[in-house]
């Protein structure tokens, strides 16, 4: 797999979503090393997950994204303080065995889940207190 700058991939996704939605997204990097072996399609998955987070945040919620690279593995965490990710949508992102289609999921969320599954990326979803959720993608370098 090619080596990509994870911070650059996430920055491109953030820029696109901020331009289209006029919502400011807080971006943070938790490591000095930012190169990881991953497909450039990861940017597409991150973009669609950010759109979903912005939608769920609503007018009063916040969206943030944090990237980190440690020991050859990268992580991207997208957090919103609006609505929680539904159980159905959580299953869509975290089920790796075979693609799951969900009638009420956006096309973008389904596309993100396919990219995650096709690129051996792990997805974890955590519900935040008092509101919102965090989606963490873990990209293992091979």
BALOBA-1460 file (C-alpha; in Angstrom, 3 decimals):
// residues 142
<rec num="1" residu="x" x="0.000" y="0.000" z="0.000"/>
<rec num="2" residu="x" x="1.203" y="3.522" z="-0.629"/>
<rec num="3" residu="x" x="2.345" y="5.722" z="2.241"/>
<rec num="4" residu="x" x="0.129" y="8.748" z="2.848"/>
<rec num="5" residu="x" x="0.232" y="11.575" z="5.302"/>
<rec num="6" residu="x" x="-2.710" y="10.887" z="7.596"/>
<rec num="7" residu="x" x="-2.869" y="14.491" z="8.762"/>
<rec num="8" residu="x" x="-2.991" y="15.703" z="5.128"/>
<rec num="9" residu="x" x="-5.790" y="13.226" z="4.306"/>
<rec num="10" residu="x" x="-7.853" y="14.399" z="7.264"/>
<rec num="11" residu="x" x="-7.122" y="18.080" z="6.561"/>
<rec num="12" residu="x" x="-8.380" y="17.665" z="2.982"/>
<rec num="13" residu="x" x="-11.551" y="16.016" z="4.284"/>
<rec num="14" residu="x" x="-12.076" y="18.735" z="6.911"/>
<rec num="15" residu="x" x="-11.563" y="21.511" z="4.342"/>
<rec num="16" residu="x" x="-14.135" y="19.984" z="1.998"/>
<rec num="17" residu="x" x="-16.773" y="19.488" z="4.697"/>
<rec num="18" residu="x" x="-16.211" y="22.968" z="6.172"/>
<rec num="19" residu="x" x="-16.595" y="24.555" z="2.713"/>
<rec num="20" residu="x" x="-19.797" y="22.652" z="1.922"/>
<rec num="21" residu="x" x="-21.467" y="22.980" z="5.343"/>
<rec num="22" residu="x" x="-20.058" y="26.266" z="6.706"/>
<rec num="23" residu="x" x="-19.452" y="24.430" z="10.000"/>
<rec num="24" residu="x" x="-16.120" y="24.808" z="11.776"/>
<rec num="25" residu="x" x="-14.485" y="21.486" z="12.708"/>
<rec num="26" residu="x" x="-11.809" y="21.328" z="15.408"/>
<rec num="27" residu="x" x="-8.780" y="19.395" z="14.165"/>
<rec num="28" residu="x" x="-5.983" y="17.979" z="16.333"/>
<rec num="29" residu="x" x="-2.993" y="15.701" z="15.799"/>
<rec num="30" residu="x" x="-1.751" y="13.626" z="18.744"/>
<rec num="31" residu="x" x="1.563" y="12.545" z="17.246"/>
<rec num="32" residu="x" x="4.527" y="13.990" z="15.421"/>
<rec num="33" residu="x" x="4.696" y="11.140" z="12.914"/>
<rec num="34" residu="x" x="1.857" y="11.344" z="10.435"/>
<rec num="35" residu="x" x="2.731" y="8.954" z="7.591"/>
<rec num="36" residu="x" x="0.902" y="5.634" z="7.466"/>
<rec num="37" residu="x" x="0.404" y="2.979" z="4.822"/>
<rec num="38" residu="x" x="-3.185" y="3.475" z="3.729"/>
<rec num="39" residu="x" x="-5.230" y="3.871" z="0.606"/>
<rec num="40" residu="x" x="-6.145" y="7.401" z="-0.485"/>
<rec num="41" residu="x" x="-9.811" y="6.289" z="-0.371"/>
<rec num="42" residu="x" x="-9.527" y="6.677" z="3.405"/>
<rec num="43" residu="x" x="-10.022" y="10.427" z="2.770"/>
<rec num="44" residu="x" x="-13.395" y="9.656" z="1.155"/>
<rec num="45" residu="x" x="-14.488" y="7.610" z="4.185"/>
<rec num="46" residu="x" x="-13.356" y="10.363" z="6.576"/>
<rec num="47" residu="x" x="-15.171" y="12.997" z="4.501"/>
<rec num="48" residu="x" x="-18.467" y="11.098" z="4.635"/>
<rec num="49" residu="x" x="-18.115" y="10.350" z="8.341"/>
<rec num="50" residu="x" x="-17.522" y="14.077" z="8.946"/>
<rec num="51" residu="x" x="-20.642" y="14.978" z="6.933"/>
<rec num="52" residu="x" x="-22.612" y="12.517" z="9.061"/>
<rec num="53" residu="x" x="-21.156" y="13.953" z="12.290"/>
<rec num="54" residu="x" x="-22.038" y="17.503" z="11.185"/>
<rec num="55" residu="x" x="-25.602" y="16.390" z="10.414"/>
<rec num="56" residu="x" x="-25.937" y="14.727" z="13.818"/>
<rec num="57" residu="x" x="-24.375" y="17.719" z="15.627"/>
<rec num="58" residu="x" x="-27.156" y="20.002" z="14.447"/>
<rec num="59" residu="x" x="-27.063" y="23.750" z="15.009"/>
<rec num="60" residu="x" x="-25.757" y="23.663" z="18.580"/>
<rec num="61" residu="x" x="-23.359" y="20.712" z="18.505"/>
<rec num="62" residu="x" x="-19.636" y="20.563" z="17.850"/>
<rec num="63" residu="x" x="-17.557" y="18.280" z="15.614"/>
<rec num="64" residu="x" x="-13.888" y="17.449" z="16.100"/>
<rec num="65" residu="x" x="-11.351" y="15.127" z="14.498"/>
<rec num="66" residu="x" x="-8.145" y="13.800" z="16.036"/>
<rec num="67" residu="x" x="-5.418" y="11.855" z="14.244"/>
<rec num="68" residu="x" x="-2.558" y="9.869" z="15.733"/>
<rec num="69" residu="x" x="0.122" y="7.481" z="14.464"/>
<rec num="70" residu="x" x="1.872" y="5.109" z="16.842"/>
<rec num="71" residu="x" x="3.996" y="2.054" z="16.061"/>
<rec num="72" residu="x" x="2.859" y="1.895" z="12.453"/>
<rec num="73" residu="x" x="-0.853" y="2.122" z="13.189"/>
<rec num="74" residu="x" x="-2.929" y="5.216" z="12.622"/>
<rec num="75" residu="x" x="-6.146" y="6.307" z="14.211"/>
<rec num="76" residu="x" x="-8.747" y="8.876" z="13.260"/>
<rec num="77" residu="x" x="-11.382" y="9.825" z="15.829"/>
<rec num="78" residu="x" x="-14.412" y="11.858" z="14.781"/>
<rec num="79" residu="x" x="-16.536" y="13.185" z="17.641"/>
<rec num="80" residu="x" x="-19.801" y="15.109" z="17.700"/>
<rec num="81" residu="x" x="-21.815" y="16.502" z="20.591"/>
<rec num="82" residu="x" x="-25.193" y="16.212" z="18.904"/>
<rec num="83" residu="x" x="-27.213" y="13.054" z="18.311"/>
<rec num="84" residu="x" x="-25.710" y="9.665" z="19.021"/>
<rec num="85" residu="x" x="-24.989" y="7.296" z="16.154"/>
<rec num="86" residu="x" x="-27.886" y="4.844" z="16.009"/>
<rec num="87" residu="x" x="-27.361" y="1.179" z="16.835"/>
<rec num="88" residu="x" x="-28.108" y="0.283" z="13.204"/>
<rec num="89" residu="x" x="-25.509" y="2.739" z="11.896"/>
<rec num="90" residu="x" x="-23.000" y="1.553" z="14.503"/>
<rec num="91" residu="x" x="-23.465" y="-2.007" z="13.229"/>
<rec num="92" residu="x" x="-23.042" y="-0.761" z="9.659"/>
<rec num="93" residu="x" x="-19.601" y="0.678" z="10.501"/>
<rec num="94" residu="x" x="-18.340" y="-2.030" z="12.834"/>
<rec num="95" residu="x" x="-19.417" y="-5.185" z="10.980"/>
<rec num="96" residu="x" x="-16.461" y="-6.395" z="8.943"/>
<rec num="97" residu="x" x="-17.569" y="-9.832" z="7.744"/>
<rec num="98" residu="x" x="-19.813" y="-8.794" z="4.874"/>
<rec num="99" residu="x" x="-21.326" y="-5.527" z="3.698"/>
<rec num="100" residu="x" x="-24.452" y="-4.502" z="5.559"/>
<rec num="101" residu="x" x="-26.919" y="-2.249" z="3.816"/>
<rec num="102" residu="x" x="-29.192" y="-0.123" z="5.925"/>
<rec num="103" residu="x" x="-32.272" y="1.477" z="4.388"/>
<rec num="104" residu="x" x="-32.113" y="4.563" z="6.652"/>
<rec num="105" residu="x" x="-28.360" y="5.176" z="6.348"/>
<rec num="106" residu="x" x="-27.126" y="7.863" z="4.016"/>
<rec num="107" residu="x" x="-25.289" y="6.813" z="0.886"/>
<rec num="108" residu="x" x="-22.180" y="8.509" z="2.337"/>
<rec num="109" residu="x" x="-22.318" y="6.465" z="5.545"/>
<rec num="110" residu="x" x="-22.744" y="3.257" z="3.541"/>
<rec num="111" residu="x" x="-19.829" y="4.230" z="1.276"/>
<rec num="112" residu="x" x="-17.655" y="4.947" z="4.323"/>
<rec num="113" residu="x" x="-18.514" y="1.534" z="5.774"/>
<rec num="114" residu="x" x="-17.560" y="-0.194" z="2.499"/>
<rec num="115" residu="x" x="-14.204" y="1.628" z="2.386"/>
<rec num="116" residu="x" x="-13.553" y="0.673" z="6.004"/>
<rec num="117" residu="x" x="-14.369" y="-2.994" z="5.307"/>
<rec num="118" residu="x" x="-12.445" y="-3.149" z="1.999"/>
<rec num="119" residu="x" x="-9.268" y="-1.689" z="3.504"/>
<rec num="120" residu="x" x="-9.043" y="-3.784" z="6.680"/>
<rec num="121" residu="x" x="-9.746" y="-0.774" z="8.898"/>
<rec num="122" residu="x" x="-11.260" y="-1.342" z="12.321"/>
<rec num="123" residu="x" x="-14.079" y="0.926" z="13.442"/>
<rec num="124" residu="x" x="-15.139" y="1.515" z="17.024"/>
<rec num="125" residu="x" x="-18.135" y="3.587" z="18.084"/>
<rec num="126" residu="x" x="-18.595" y="5.033" z="21.547"/>
<rec num="127" residu="x" x="-21.621" y="6.956" z="22.770"/>
<rec num="128" residu="x" x="-20.597" y="10.139" z="24.608"/>
<rec num="129" residu="x" x="-22.098" y="11.507" z="27.771"/>
<rec num="130" residu="x" x="-24.331" y="13.459" z="27.810"/>
<rec num="131" residu="x" x="-24.802" y="13.490" z="24.013"/>
<rec num="132" residu="x" x="-23.150" y="12.580" z="20.759"/>
<rec num="133" residu="x" x="-20.767" y="9.849" z="19.748"/>
<rec num="134" residu="x" x="-17.193" y="9.145" z="18.706"/>
<rec num="135" residu="x" x="-16.160" y="7.041" z="15.736"/>
<rec num="136" residu="x" x="-12.587" y="5.790" z="15.826"/>
<rec num="137" residu="x" x="-10.977" y="4.287" z="12.727"/>
<rec num="138" residu="x" x="-7.826" y="2.223" z="13.296"/>
<rec num="139" residu="x" x="-5.609" y="1.787" z="10.252"/>
<rec num="140" residu="x" x="-3.049" y="-0.984" z="10.661"/>
<rec num="141" residu="x" x="0.076" y="-0.586" z="8.585"/>
<rec num="142" residu="x" x="1.062" y="-3.771" z="6.761"/>
